[in-house]
Amino acid sequence: MKKNVSTFLLCLTAIALNFLVAFTFCDWLHIPIFMDTIFTVAITFYCGLLPGIFTAIGYNVLSTLTSEIRGYSFDPLLVLFAICGVLIAIVTWFFARHKEEFRISTAITILYLVLIAMLSSFASIISSGIIDYVRFSIVELPDRIAPIKNFTDSFVNQHFSLFAACILAQVPVSLTDRLITTFLGFGVYRLMVRFLGNERW
């Protein structure tokens, strides 16, 4: 019971920190990367798949509910991006199950993290692109990550279909974001092991 409560509190903390980091980069600095899954990756490594999924969903629900407070048009479809977070948690967990292999050498650790970043980026690009296609087909709302919308419009102007444009527009942002957040998330996980003790699963 105590372990479940502490895991739940860690997830809530991760959700809050994801929100804080995303707010800093997206809303305050207006940098076109999300940075909203650092602590989802860390929780997945430290606590397992279900806490990672809970953190991903919790962050996206919080982000959607607070969109008007942060000065954006309320778009309930934004909650669908939780799918991306869930897929990222699943890809991370698939490799995190074999953490002993990360300890073989620094080179192996880096290779595994790059692989996680690439696979989760692919999952994120496809899922986010489909979600954007649905959103842009139903409503015309300003996107809070303007460069992605600008990329989409640019591809459409080059006579790509809206569906292809929505997929392609995700590529530069997602690749950069996944590499940074995967490595930072693993670093946070290592700090958690150091200061909080061994993994929870």
Disulfide bonds with the S-S distance in Angstrom:
none
